[in-house]
Amino acid sequence: MEKGWERARESLISLEAMLRGTCEPERLLDLVENFTLFMDAPGGTIKLLAKNHQYHGVTNTLAALRK
């Protein structure tokens, strides 16, 4: 039983870290403005948002190119 609580606690910490990182005002605006795609699909429009590794990969690449 203790391992279950430990795993739940680790998941909450991970979720909190993800939310704090994503909801940082500058990063959130960048995600909405530059990393969101609206796509027509059967049944209506869907919204696609870049995953964390995609966001960091692109921003790190652009920063390296600017140097």
Phi and psi restraints in degrees (range 20) as a CNS / XPLOR table:
assign (resid 1 and name C) (resid 2 and name N)
       (resid 2 and name CA) (resid 2 and name C) 1.0 -64.7 20.0 2
assign (resid 2 and name N) (resid 2 and name CA)
       (resid 2 and name C) (resid 3 and name N) 1.0 -35.9 20.0 2
assign (resid 2 and name C) (resid 3 and name N)
       (resid 3 and name CA) (resid 3 and name C) 1.0 -63.3 20.0 2
assign (resid 3 and name N) (resid 3 and name CA)
       (resid 3 and name C) (resid 4 and name N) 1.0 -36.2 20.0 2
assign (resid 3 and name C) (resid 4 and name N)
       (resid 4 and name CA) (resid 4 and name C) 1.0 -62.0 20.0 2
assign (resid 4 and name N) (resid 4 and name CA)
       (resid 4 and name C) (resid 5 and name N) 1.0 -43.5 20.0 2
assign (resid 4 and name C) (resid 5 and name N)
       (resid 5 and name CA) (resid 5 and name C) 1.0 -66.4 20.0 2
assign (resid 5 and name N) (resid 5 and name CA)
       (resid 5 and name C) (resid 6 and name N) 1.0 -38.0 20.0 2
assign (resid 5 and name C) (resid 6 and name N)
       (resid 6 and name CA) (resid 6 and name C) 1.0 -63.0 20.0 2
assign (resid 6 and name N) (resid 6 and name CA)
       (resid 6 and name C) (resid 7 and name N) 1.0 -44.7 20.0 2
assign (resid 6 and name C) (resid 7 and name N)
       (resid 7 and name CA) (resid 7 and name C) 1.0 -63.9 20.0 2
assign (resid 7 and name N) (resid 7 and name CA)
       (resid 7 and name C) (resid 8 and name N) 1.0 -41.5 20.0 2
assign (resid 7 and name C) (resid 8 and name N)
       (resid 8 and name CA) (resid 8 and name C) 1.0 -63.4 20.0 2
assign (resid 8 and name N) (resid 8 and name CA)
       (resid 8 and name C) (resid 9 and name N) 1.0 -41.3 20.0 2
assign (resid 8 and name C) (resid 9 and name N)
       (resid 9 and name CA) (resid 9 and name C) 1.0 -63.7 20.0 2
assign (resid 9 and name N) (resid 9 and name CA)
       (resid 9 and name C) (resid 10 and name N) 1.0 -44.0 20.0 2
assign (resid 9 and name C) (resid 10 and name N)
       (resid 10 and name CA) (resid 10 and name C) 1.0 -62.4 20.0 2
assign (resid 10 and name N) (resid 10 and name CA)
       (resid 10 and name C) (resid 11 and name N) 1.0 -37.7 20.0 2
assign (resid 10 and name C) (resid 11 and name N)
       (resid 11 and name CA) (resid 11 and name C) 1.0 -65.3 20.0 2
assign (resid 11 and name N) (resid 11 and name CA)
       (resid 11 and name C) (resid 12 and name N) 1.0 -41.0 20.0 2
assign (resid 11 and name C) (resid 12 and name N)
       (resid 12 and name CA) (resid 12 and name C) 1.0 -65.2 20.0 2
assign (resid 12 and name N) (resid 12 and name CA)
       (resid 12 and name C) (resid 13 and name N) 1.0 -40.6 20.0 2
assign (resid 12 and name C) (resid 13 and name N)
       (resid 13 and name CA) (resid 13 and name C) 1.0 -64.0 20.0 2
assign (resid 13 and name N) (resid 13 and name CA)
       (resid 13 and name C) (resid 14 and name N) 1.0 -42.9 20.0 2
assign (resid 13 and name C) (resid 14 and name N)
       (resid 14 and name CA) (resid 14 and name C) 1.0 -63.5 20.0 2
assign (resid 14 and name N) (resid 14 and name CA)
       (resid 14 and name C) (resid 15 and name N) 1.0 -42.8 20.0 2
assign (resid 14 and name C) (resid 15 and name N)
       (resid 15 and name CA) (resid 15 and name C) 1.0 -63.8 20.0 2
assign (resid 15 and name N) (resid 15 and name CA)
       (resid 15 and name C) (resid 16 and name N) 1.0 -42.3 20.0 2
assign (resid 15 and name C) (resid 16 and name N)
       (resid 16 and name CA) (resid 16 and name C) 1.0 -63.2 20.0 2
assign (resid 16 and name N) (resid 16 and name CA)
       (resid 16 and name C) (resid 17 and name N) 1.0 -42.5 20.0 2
assign (resid 16 and name C) (resid 17 and name N)
       (resid 17 and name CA) (resid 17 and name C) 1.0 -63.5 20.0 2
assign (resid 17 and name N) (resid 17 and name CA)
       (resid 17 and name C) (resid 18 and name N) 1.0 -41.5 20.0 2
assign (resid 17 and name C) (resid 18 and name N)
       (resid 18 and name CA) (resid 18 and name C) 1.0 -63.9 20.0 2
assign (resid 18 and name N) (resid 18 and name CA)
       (resid 18 and name C) (resid 19 and name N) 1.0 -44.6 20.0 2
assign (resid 18 and name C) (resid 19 and name N)
       (resid 19 and name CA) (resid 19 and name C) 1.0 -66.1 20.0 2
assign (resid 19 and name N) (resid 19 and name CA)
       (resid 19 and name C) (resid 20 and name N) 1.0 -42.2 20.0 2
assign (resid 19 and name C) (resid 20 and name N)
       (resid 20 and name CA) (resid 20 and name C) 1.0 -62.2 20.0 2
assign (resid 20 and name N) (resid 20 and name CA)
       (resid 20 and name C) (resid 21 and name N) 1.0 -41.6 20.0 2
assign (resid 20 and name C) (resid 21 and name N)
       (resid 21 and name CA) (resid 21 and name C) 1.0 -68.4 20.0 2
assign (resid 21 and name N) (resid 21 and name CA)
       (resid 21 and name C) (resid 22 and name N) 1.0 -42.9 20.0 2
assign (resid 21 and name C) (resid 22 and name N)
       (resid 22 and name CA) (resid 22 and name C) 1.0 -71.7 20.0 2
assign (resid 22 and name N) (resid 22 and name CA)
       (resid 22 and name C) (resid 23 and name N) 1.0 -35.8 20.0 2
assign (resid 22 and name C) (resid 23 and name N)
       (resid 23 and name CA) (resid 23 and name C) 1.0 -89.4 20.0 2
assign (resid 23 and name N) (resid 23 and name CA)
       (resid 23 and name C) (resid 24 and name N) 1.0 5.7 20.0 2
assign (resid 23 and name C) (resid 24 and name N)
       (resid 24 and name CA) (resid 24 and name C) 1.0 -59.8 20.0 2
assign (resid 24 and name N) (resid 24 and name CA)
       (resid 24 and name C) (resid 25 and name N) 1.0 126.1 20.0 2
assign (resid 24 and name C) (resid 25 and name N)
       (resid 25 and name CA) (resid 25 and name C) 1.0 -49.5 20.0 2
assign (resid 25 and name N) (resid 25 and name CA)
       (resid 25 and name C) (resid 26 and name N) 1.0 -46.9 20.0 2
assign (resid 25 and name C) (resid 26 and name N)
       (resid 26 and name CA) (resid 26 and name C) 1.0 -64.8 20.0 2
assign (resid 26 and name N) (resid 26 and name CA)
       (resid 26 and name C) (resid 27 and name N) 1.0 -42.4 20.0 2
assign (resid 26 and name C) (resid 27 and name N)
       (resid 27 and name CA) (resid 27 and name C) 1.0 -69.4 20.0 2
assign (resid 27 and name N) (resid 27 and name CA)
       (resid 27 and name C) (resid 28 and name N) 1.0 -40.1 20.0 2
assign (resid 27 and name C) (resid 28 and name N)
       (resid 28 and name CA) (resid 28 and name C) 1.0 -62.5 20.0 2
assign (resid 28 and name N) (resid 28 and name CA)
       (resid 28 and name C) (resid 29 and name N) 1.0 -44.1 20.0 2
assign (resid 28 and name C) (resid 29 and name N)
       (resid 29 and name CA) (resid 29 and name C) 1.0 -63.7 20.0 2
assign (resid 29 and name N) (resid 29 and name CA)
       (resid 29 and name C) (resid 30 and name N) 1.0 -39.6 20.0 2
assign (resid 29 and name C) (resid 30 and name N)
       (resid 30 and name CA) (resid 30 and name C) 1.0 -63.8 20.0 2
assign (resid 30 and name N) (resid 30 and name CA)
       (resid 30 and name C) (resid 31 and name N) 1.0 -43.1 20.0 2
assign (resid 30 and name C) (resid 31 and name N)
       (resid 31 and name CA) (resid 31 and name C) 1.0 -60.2 20.0 2
assign (resid 31 and name N) (resid 31 and name CA)
       (resid 31 and name C) (resid 32 and name N) 1.0 -46.9 20.0 2
assign (resid 31 and name C) (resid 32 and name N)
       (resid 32 and name CA) (resid 32 and name C) 1.0 -66.9 20.0 2
assign (resid 32 and name N) (resid 32 and name CA)
       (resid 32 and name C) (resid 33 and name N) 1.0 -42.5 20.0 2
assign (resid 32 and name C) (resid 33 and name N)
       (resid 33 and name CA) (resid 33 and name C) 1.0 -77.8 20.0 2
assign (resid 33 and name N) (resid 33 and name CA)
       (resid 33 and name C) (resid 34 and name N) 1.0 -38.8 20.0 2
assign (resid 33 and name C) (resid 34 and name N)
       (resid 34 and name CA) (resid 34 and name C) 1.0 -118.3 20.0 2
assign (resid 34 and name N) (resid 34 and name CA)
       (resid 34 and name C) (resid 35 and name N) 1.0 -10.3 20.0 2
assign (resid 34 and name C) (resid 35 and name N)
       (resid 35 and name CA) (resid 35 and name C) 1.0 -128.3 20.0 2
assign (resid 35 and name N) (resid 35 and name CA)
       (resid 35 and name C) (resid 36 and name N) 1.0 25.7 20.0 2
assign (resid 35 and name C) (resid 36 and name N)
       (resid 36 and name CA) (resid 36 and name C) 1.0 -119.7 20.0 2
assign (resid 36 and name N) (resid 36 and name CA)
       (resid 36 and name C) (resid 37 and name N) 1.0 133.0 20.0 2
assign (resid 36 and name C) (resid 37 and name N)
       (resid 37 and name CA) (resid 37 and name C) 1.0 -124.4 20.0 2
assign (resid 37 and name N) (resid 37 and name CA)
       (resid 37 and name C) (resid 38 and name N) 1.0 129.6 20.0 2
assign (resid 37 and name C) (resid 38 and name N)
       (resid 38 and name CA) (resid 38 and name C) 1.0 -102.8 20.0 2
assign (resid 38 and name N) (resid 38 and name CA)
       (resid 38 and name C) (resid 39 and name N) 1.0 128.3 20.0 2
assign (resid 38 and name C) (resid 39 and name N)
       (resid 39 and name CA) (resid 39 and name C) 1.0 -133.0 20.0 2
assign (resid 39 and name N) (resid 39 and name CA)
       (resid 39 and name C) (resid 40 and name N) 1.0 135.0 20.0 2
assign (resid 39 and name C) (resid 40 and name N)
       (resid 40 and name CA) (resid 40 and name C) 1.0 -73.3 20.0 2
assign (resid 40 and name N) (resid 40 and name CA)
       (resid 40 and name C) (resid 41 and name N) 1.0 133.8 20.0 2
assign (resid 40 and name C) (resid 41 and name N)
       (resid 41 and name CA) (resid 41 and name C) 1.0 -142.0 20.0 2
assign (resid 41 and name N) (resid 41 and name CA)
       (resid 41 and name C) (resid 42 and name N) 1.0 160.8 20.0 2
assign (resid 41 and name C) (resid 42 and name N)
       (resid 42 and name CA) (resid 42 and name C) 1.0 -56.2 20.0 2
assign (resid 42 and name N) (resid 42 and name CA)
       (resid 42 and name C) (resid 43 and name N) 1.0 125.8 20.0 2
assign (resid 42 and name C) (resid 43 and name N)
       (resid 43 and name CA) (resid 43 and name C) 1.0 98.0 20.0 2
assign (resid 43 and name N) (resid 43 and name CA)
       (resid 43 and name C) (resid 44 and name N) 1.0 -7.1 20.0 2
assign (resid 43 and name C) (resid 44 and name N)
       (resid 44 and name CA) (resid 44 and name C) 1.0 136.7 20.0 2
assign (resid 44 and name N) (resid 44 and name CA)
       (resid 44 and name C) (resid 45 and name N) 1.0 -175.7 20.0 2
assign (resid 44 and name C) (resid 45 and name N)
       (resid 45 and name CA) (resid 45 and name C) 1.0 -81.8 20.0 2
assign (resid 45 and name N) (resid 45 and name CA)
       (resid 45 and name C) (resid 46 and name N) 1.0 138.6 20.0 2
assign (resid 45 and name C) (resid 46 and name N)
       (resid 46 and name CA) (resid 46 and name C) 1.0 -118.4 20.0 2
assign (resid 46 and name N) (resid 46 and name CA)
       (resid 46 and name C) (resid 47 and name N) 1.0 153.3 20.0 2
assign (resid 46 and name C) (resid 47 and name N)
       (resid 47 and name CA) (resid 47 and name C) 1.0 -110.9 20.0 2
assign (resid 47 and name N) (resid 47 and name CA)
       (resid 47 and name C) (resid 48 and name N) 1.0 128.2 20.0 2
assign (resid 47 and name C) (resid 48 and name N)
       (resid 48 and name CA) (resid 48 and name C) 1.0 -113.6 20.0 2
assign (resid 48 and name N) (resid 48 and name CA)
       (resid 48 and name C) (resid 49 and name N) 1.0 132.6 20.0 2
assign (resid 48 and name C) (resid 49 and name N)
       (resid 49 and name CA) (resid 49 and name C) 1.0 -119.5 20.0 2
assign (resid 49 and name N) (resid 49 and name CA)
       (resid 49 and name C) (resid 50 and name N) 1.0 136.9 20.0 2
assign (resid 49 and name C) (resid 50 and name N)
       (resid 50 and name CA) (resid 50 and name C) 1.0 -59.0 20.0 2
assign (resid 50 and name N) (resid 50 and name CA)
       (resid 50 and name C) (resid 51 and name N) 1.0 144.1 20.0 2
assign (resid 50 and name C) (resid 51 and name N)
       (resid 51 and name CA) (resid 51 and name C) 1.0 -79.4 20.0 2
assign (resid 51 and name N) (resid 51 and name CA)
       (resid 51 and name C) (resid 52 and name N) 1.0 164.0 20.0 2
assign (resid 51 and name C) (resid 52 and name N)
       (resid 52 and name CA) (resid 52 and name C) 1.0 -54.4 20.0 2
assign (resid 52 and name N) (resid 52 and name CA)
       (resid 52 and name C) (resid 53 and name N) 1.0 -47.2 20.0 2
assign (resid 52 and name C) (resid 53 and name N)
       (resid 53 and name CA) (resid 53 and name C) 1.0 -67.4 20.0 2
assign (resid 53 and name N) (resid 53 and name CA)
       (resid 53 and name C) (resid 54 and name N) 1.0 -29.5 20.0 2
assign (resid 53 and name C) (resid 54 and name N)
       (resid 54 and name CA) (resid 54 and name C) 1.0 -71.0 20.0 2
assign (resid 54 and name N) (resid 54 and name CA)
       (resid 54 and name C) (resid 55 and name N) 1.0 -44.9 20.0 2
assign (resid 54 and name C) (resid 55 and name N)
       (resid 55 and name CA) (resid 55 and name C) 1.0 -58.8 20.0 2
assign (resid 55 and name N) (resid 55 and name CA)
       (resid 55 and name C) (resid 56 and name N) 1.0 -51.8 20.0 2
assign (resid 55 and name C) (resid 56 and name N)
       (resid 56 and name CA) (resid 56 and name C) 1.0 -67.4 20.0 2
assign (resid 56 and name N) (resid 56 and name CA)
       (resid 56 and name C) (resid 57 and name N) 1.0 -35.7 20.0 2
assign (resid 56 and name C) (resid 57 and name N)
       (resid 57 and name CA) (resid 57 and name C) 1.0 -61.4 20.0 2
assign (resid 57 and name N) (resid 57 and name CA)
       (resid 57 and name C) (resid 58 and name N) 1.0 -46.1 20.0 2
assign (resid 57 and name C) (resid 58 and name N)
       (resid 58 and name CA) (resid 58 and name C) 1.0 -68.1 20.0 2
assign (resid 58 and name N) (resid 58 and name CA)
       (resid 58 and name C) (resid 59 and name N) 1.0 -46.6 20.0 2
assign (resid 58 and name C) (resid 59 and name N)
       (resid 59 and name CA) (resid 59 and name C) 1.0 -65.9 20.0 2
assign (resid 59 and name N) (resid 59 and name CA)
       (resid 59 and name C) (resid 60 and name N) 1.0 -37.8 20.0 2
assign (resid 59 and name C) (resid 60 and name N)
       (resid 60 and name CA) (resid 60 and name C) 1.0 -67.6 20.0 2
assign (resid 60 and name N) (resid 60 and name CA)
       (resid 60 and name C) (resid 61 and name N) 1.0 -38.7 20.0 2
assign (resid 60 and name C) (resid 61 and name N)
       (resid 61 and name CA) (resid 61 and name C) 1.0 -64.6 20.0 2
assign (resid 61 and name N) (resid 61 and name CA)
       (resid 61 and name C) (resid 62 and name N) 1.0 -45.6 20.0 2
assign (resid 61 and name C) (resid 62 and name N)
       (resid 62 and name CA) (resid 62 and name C) 1.0 -63.1 20.0 2
assign (resid 62 and name N) (resid 62 and name CA)
       (resid 62 and name C) (resid 63 and name N) 1.0 -39.4 20.0 2
assign (resid 62 and name C) (resid 63 and name N)
       (resid 63 and name CA) (resid 63 and name C) 1.0 -64.3 20.0 2
assign (resid 63 and name N) (resid 63 and name CA)
       (resid 63 and name C) (resid 64 and name N) 1.0 -40.0 20.0 2
assign (resid 63 and name C) (resid 64 and name N)
       (resid 64 and name CA) (resid 64 and name C) 1.0 -66.9 20.0 2
assign (resid 64 and name N) (resid 64 and name CA)
       (resid 64 and name C) (resid 65 and name N) 1.0 -37.2 20.0 2
assign (resid 64 and name C) (resid 65 and name N)
       (resid 65 and name CA) (resid 65 and name C) 1.0 -68.2 20.0 2
assign (resid 65 and name N) (resid 65 and name CA)
       (resid 65 and name C) (resid 66 and name N) 1.0 -30.8 20.0 2
assign (resid 65 and name C) (resid 66 and name N)
       (resid 66 and name CA) (resid 66 and name C) 1.0 -74.0 20.0 2
assign (resid 66 and name N) (resid 66 and name CA)
       (resid 66 and name C) (resid 67 and name N) 1.0 -20.0 20.0 2
